[in-house]
Amino acid sequence: MIRHVRPKFACGQCATLVQAAAPARPIDKGLAGPGLLAHVAVSKYLDHLPLYRQSGIYTRQGIDLDRSTLGDWIGGITRLVTPLAELIGRHVVAAGKMHADDTPVPVLDPGRGKTKTGRLWVYVRDDRPAGSSDPPAAFYRYTPTREGAHPRLHLKEFKGTLQADGFSGFDGLYVDGKVHEAACWAHARRKFYDLYAAQKSPLAEEALKRIKALYEIEELLRGKPPDERKRVRQLQAGPLIDGLNAWLRATLTRVSAKSELAAAINYSLKRWQALTRYRDDGTIEIDNNAAERALRGPVLSRKNFLFAGADSGGERAAVLYTLLETAKLNGLNPEAYLRFVLERIAEQPSNRLAALLPWNFASQQVEHEQLAA
């Protein structure tokens, strides 16, 4: 139980009563405190518990919390933290290199008796593998379709290198030269892996061995500064890349043009410049796994939720995933972080909103621990 003491005083001359103001609540006129709100949000988006399951859990404990009430709370939390999510988005877009990916989101389509497919996009800034101390962050956006116009709108201010898969919707970003494409070796490898797993193809196995050699070099370079990564890659990975290119082209002449192996080889050769850009730029990664990791949570949630109730549900998810996944990237307890935010954001001046960003919360934790020691 949290007890708020509000002193009340009366003027001895005019009998006017004055009482200390009540503490602000995260949701105006709402009874839920920051801790409960944070727990409900984290349970839904990180622990993959739909609101109807949470309502059942509370019922077993003798607490009557209807699913509609929990939904209203999620909406209230989203309205509060949207400006903070937008700040994280600006931090991500200001990077010189980012990762991007998307995943389908089934959304209820009223009147048709079935669901439609929306998209959840993620843009990740994480340069820690290149020795950077810049805070990592993940920025999510929801759209009702997968049109290429959406990533172009999301990244209209971005200049630098975009690491992504071969989705054609990203192609429009590379037209004017402000954004350079860096492809993903994990996607290229997956084509050969699937073929080897299904047919035990010795040629696919040879491709996997050659790609594995490139990844072994990357293991030694994790956390090293960009200049060193570039030097070692050019010295050690460069000859392996040239050898792989020659082997792929020679193998292509020996197999059927309609075979699955030919399709796997052509996938890599058509993206060769984007696949090998990492060799000459120490800030770029060998693959797009940073974005794929950021979508693991939403994919698990999708299996439990089955579908979002409306496009607005996808938009709420994007905002809260932005905060919670960014907190995780910065080594925070997401529930403790969200509670910290909800305790303060209602009264936080807009020009000081950056103080509530995850990496600033992390630094405040360190200062608090040092003072306690």
C-alpha positions in Angstrom: 0.0 0.0 0.0 1.3 3.5 -0.9 0.0 6.2 1.5 0.0 9.8 0.4 -0.1 12.4 3.2 -1.7 15.7 2.1 -1.5 18.3 4.9 -4.6 20.6 5.1 -4.4 24.0 6.8 -7.0 26.6 7.7 -6.5 30.3 7.9 -7.3 31.6 11.4 -8.8 34.9 10.1 -10.8 33.9 7.1 -11.1 30.1 7.6 -9.9 29.4 4.1 -8.8 25.8 3.7 -5.6 25.0 1.8 -4.4 21.4 1.0 -1.3 20.1 -0.6 -1.9 19.0 -4.2 -2.4 15.3 -4.8 0.5 13.6 -6.7 0.0 13.3 -10.4 -1.1 10.0 -11.8 0.3 8.6 -15.0 -3.2 8.3 -16.5 -5.5 11.2 -15.5 -8.3 10.1 -13.1 -6.9 6.5 -13.4 -6.4 4.4 -10.3 -3.5 2.3 -11.6 -0.1 3.4 -10.4 3.2 3.4 -12.4 4.2 -0.1 -11.2 1.0 -1.8 -12.2 0.9 -0.1 -15.6 4.5 -1.0 -16.3 3.8 -4.6 -15.3 0.8 -4.9 -17.6 2.7 -3.4 -20.6 5.8 -5.6 -20.1 3.7 -8.7 -19.6 2.0 -8.0 -22.9 4.8 -7.0 -25.1 7.8 -8.7 -23.6 6.3 -11.7 -21.9 3.8 -12.2 -24.7 0.7 -12.4 -22.5 -2.5 -11.1 -24.3 -4.7 -8.9 -22.1 -7.4 -11.5 -21.8 -4.9 -13.9 -20.2 -3.7 -11.3 -17.9 -7.3 -10.5 -16.9 -7.7 -14.2 -16.1 -4.6 -14.3 -14.0 -5.8 -11.3 -11.9 -9.2 -12.9 -11.5 -7.6 -16.0 -10.0 -6.0 -13.7 -7.5 -9.4 -12.1 -6.6 -8.8 -8.9 -8.6 -11.4 -7.8 -11.1 -9.6 -6.2 -14.0 -11.6 -6.5 -17.3 -9.7 -6.8 -20.5 -11.2 -3.5 -21.8 -9.8 -1.7 -18.7 -6.3 -3.1 -19.4 -6.7 -2.0 -23.0 -7.6 1.5 -21.9 -4.4 1.5 -19.8 -2.3 0.4 -22.7 -3.8 3.3 -24.7 -3.1 5.7 -21.9 0.5 4.6 -21.6 1.1 4.9 -25.3 -0.2 8.5 -25.4 2.2 9.4 -22.6 5.3 7.8 -24.0 4.9 8.5 -27.7 7.0 11.7 -27.6 9.8 9.7 -25.9 9.6 7.0 -28.6 9.9 9.8 -31.2 13.0 11.0 -29.6 14.5 7.5 -29.8 13.5 7.5 -33.5 15.4 10.7 -34.1 18.4 9.2 -32.4 18.3 6.2 -34.6 17.9 8.1 -37.8 20.8 10.4 -36.9 23.2 7.5 -37.2 25.5 7.0 -40.1 24.6 3.3 -40.3 21.5 1.4 -39.3 19.8 -2.0 -39.7 16.3 -2.4 -41.0 13.8 -5.3 -41.3 10.1 -5.9 -41.1 7.6 -8.7 -40.1 3.9 -9.3 -40.9 1.3 -8.5 -38.3 -2.2 -10.0 -38.8 -4.8 -7.3 -38.1 -8.6 -7.8 -37.7 -10.5 -6.5 -40.7 -14.0 -5.8 -39.5 -16.8 -6.6 -42.0 -14.8 -9.2 -43.9 -14.7 -11.9 -41.3 -11.0 -12.4 -41.6 -7.7 -10.6 -41.0 -5.5 -8.4 -43.2 -1.7 -8.2 -43.0 0.0 -5.1 -41.6 3.7 -4.7 -41.2 5.9 -3.9 -38.2 9.1 -2.2 -39.2 12.2 -1.9 -37.1 15.3 0.4 -37.5 18.2 -0.4 -35.2 21.2 1.7 -34.3 23.9 -0.4 -32.7 27.5 0.3 -33.3 28.9 -1.4 -30.3 30.5 -4.2 -32.4 32.6 -1.4 -34.1 33.8 -0.1 -30.7 31.3 2.8 -30.5 30.0 4.1 -27.2 26.9 5.6 -28.7 23.7 4.3 -27.1 22.0 1.5 -29.0 18.4 1.9 -29.9 15.5 0.2 -31.8 12.8 2.3 -33.5 9.6 0.5 -34.5 6.9 1.7 -36.9 3.6 0.1 -37.9 2.0 0.4 -41.3 -1.2 -1.3 -42.7 0.7 -2.3 -45.9 4.2 -3.2 -47.0 4.6 -0.6 -49.7 8.1 0.8 -50.3 6.7 4.3 -49.7 6.6 3.5 -45.9 10.4 3.0 -45.3 11.1 5.9 -47.6 8.9 8.1 -45.3 10.4 6.6 -42.1 14.0 7.3 -43.3 13.5 10.5 -45.3 16.1 12.3 -43.0 18.6 9.4 -43.0 21.9 9.6 -44.7 24.4 6.8 -44.6 24.5 3.0 -44.9 21.3 0.9 -44.6 21.9 -2.8 -43.8 18.8 -4.8 -44.8 17.6 -7.8 -46.7 16.9 -7.9 -50.4 13.3 -6.5 -50.1 12.6 -4.4 -53.2 10.8 -1.8 -51.1 14.1 -0.5 -49.8 15.4 0.1 -53.4 13.9 3.6 -53.6 16.1 4.7 -50.8 19.3 4.1 -52.8 18.3 6.1 -55.9 19.7 9.5 -55.0 22.9 8.3 -53.4 22.2 9.6 -49.9 21.7 6.0 -48.6 24.1 3.2 -49.5 23.0 -0.5 -49.5 24.7 -3.1 -47.4 23.3 -6.6 -47.8 23.2 -9.4 -45.3 25.5 -12.5 -45.5 23.1 -14.4 -43.2 20.4 -14.2 -45.8 22.8 -15.3 -48.5 24.0 -18.2 -46.3 20.4 -19.2 -45.5 19.7 -20.1 -49.2 22.6 -22.6 -49.2 21.8 -23.9 -45.7 18.2 -24.7 -46.7 19.4 -26.5 -49.8 22.0 -28.5 -47.8 19.5 -29.4 -45.1 17.0 -30.7 -47.7 19.4 -32.4 -50.1 22.8 -32.7 -48.5 24.3 -31.0 -51.6 28.1 -31.1 -51.5 28.2 -27.8 -53.5 25.9 -26.1 -51.0 28.1 -27.5 -48.2 31.2 -26.0 -49.9 29.5 -22.6 -50.0 28.6 -22.8 -46.3 32.3 -23.6 -45.5 33.5 -20.6 -47.4 31.0 -18.2 -45.8 31.8 -19.7 -42.4 35.5 -18.6 -42.9 34.2 -15.0 -43.3 32.3 -15.2 -40.0 35.3 -16.6 -38.2 37.2 -13.4 -39.0 34.3 -11.3 -37.7 34.4 -13.1 -34.4 38.0 -11.8 -33.8 37.0 -8.2 -34.7 33.9 -7.8 -32.5 34.3 -4.6 -30.5 37.4 -3.4 -32.4 37.6 0.1 -33.8 36.4 0.7 -37.5 40.0 1.3 -38.8 41.3 -2.0 -37.5 38.2 -3.9 -38.7 38.7 -2.4 -42.2 42.4 -3.3 -42.3 41.9 -6.9 -41.1 39.0 -7.5 -43.4 40.8 -6.2 -46.5 43.9 -8.3 -45.6 42.1 -11.6 -44.5 38.5 -11.5 -45.8 39.4 -9.9 -49.1 41.1 -12.9 -50.7 38.3 -15.2 -49.3 35.6 -13.0 -50.9 37.4 -13.0 -54.2 37.8 -16.7 -54.1 34.1 -17.2 -53.2 33.1 -15.0 -56.1 35.2 -17.0 -58.6 33.9 -20.3 -57.1 30.2 -19.2 -57.4 30.6 -18.1 -61.0 32.4 -21.3 -62.0 29.8 -23.4 -60.2 26.9 -21.6 -61.9 28.2 -22.8 -65.3 28.0 -26.4 -64.0 24.5 -26.6 -62.7 21.1 -26.2 -64.2 19.9 -22.7 -64.6 16.6 -23.7 -63.1 18.0 -25.5 -60.1 17.7 -24.3 -56.5 21.4 -24.1 -56.3 21.5 -21.7 -59.2 18.9 -19.6 -57.5 21.0 -19.4 -54.3 24.1 -18.5 -56.3 22.3 -15.8 -58.3 20.8 -14.3 -55.1 24.4 -13.6 -53.9 25.9 -12.5 -57.2 23.1 -10.0 -57.9 23.8 -8.4 -54.5 27.6 -8.8 -54.6 28.5 -5.1 -54.3 26.1 -4.7 -51.3 27.3 -8.0 -49.8 31.0 -7.0 -49.9 30.6 -3.3 -48.9 31.4 -4.3 -45.3 35.0 -5.3 -46.3 35.9 -1.7 -47.0 34.0 0.0 -44.2 34.7 -0.9 -40.6 31.4 0.5 -39.3 29.3 -2.0 -41.3 28.4 -5.5 -40.0 28.7 -8.7 -42.0 24.9 -9.3 -41.6 21.6 -7.8 -40.5 21.2 -9.9 -37.4 20.8 -6.8 -35.2 17.4 -6.1 -36.8 16.4 -9.7 -36.9 17.1 -10.0 -33.1 15.0 -6.9 -32.5 12.0 -8.7 -34.2 12.2 -11.9 -32.2 9.9 -10.5 -29.4 7.2 -9.3 -31.8 7.3 -12.6 -33.6 6.8 -14.5 -30.4 4.0 -12.2 -29.3 2.3 -12.6 -32.7 2.0 -16.4 -32.1 0.1 -15.7 -28.8 -2.0 -12.7 -29.9 -3.0 -14.3 -33.2 -4.0 -10.8 -34.5 -4.2 -7.2 -33.6 -7.7 -5.8 -33.0 -7.1 -2.8 -35.3 -4.4 -0.7 -36.9 -4.3 1.4 -33.8 -3.2 -1.8 -31.9 -0.2 -2.1 -34.2 0.7 1.5 -33.7 0.6 1.1 -29.9 2.8 -1.9 -30.2 5.3 0.0 -32.2 5.6 2.7 -29.6 6.0 0.4 -26.6 8.4 -2.0 -28.4 10.5 1.1 -29.1 10.8 1.9 -25.4 11.1 -1.6 -24.1 13.4 -3.1 -26.6 15.7 -0.1 -26.5 15.8 -0.5 -22.7 16.9 -4.1 -23.2 19.6 -3.0 -25.7 21.0 -0.7 -23.0 21.1 -3.5 -20.4 18.1 -2.2 -18.3 15.3 -4.1 -16.6 12.5 -3.0 -19.0 9.8 -3.0 -16.3 11.9 -0.9 -13.9 12.7 1.5 -16.7 9.0 1.9 -17.8 8.0 2.4 -14.2 10.6 5.1 -13.9 9.2 6.8 -17.0 5.6 6.6 -15.9 6.4 8.0 -12.4 7.8 11.2 -14.0 6.6 11.8 -17.6 3.2 13.4 -16.7 5.0 16.3 -15.0 8.2 16.3 -17.1 8.7 19.5 -19.1 8.8 18.8 -22.8 12.3 20.5 -23.1 13.7 18.0 -20.6 12.1 14.9 -22.0 15.5 13.5 -23.0 16.3 12.9 -19.4 13.9 10.0 -19.5 15.7 8.2 -22.4 16.9 4.7 -21.5 20.6 5.5 -21.7 20.1 8.5 -19.4 18.2 6.3 -16.9 21.1 3.9 -17.0 23.6 6.7 -16.1 21.3 7.8 -13.3 21.3 4.3 -11.9 25.1 4.3 -12.0 25.2 7.6 -10.1 22.8 6.3 -7.5 24.8 3.1 -6.9 28.0 5.2 -6.5 26.3 7.5 -4.0 25.0 4.5 -2.1 28.5 3.0 -1.9 
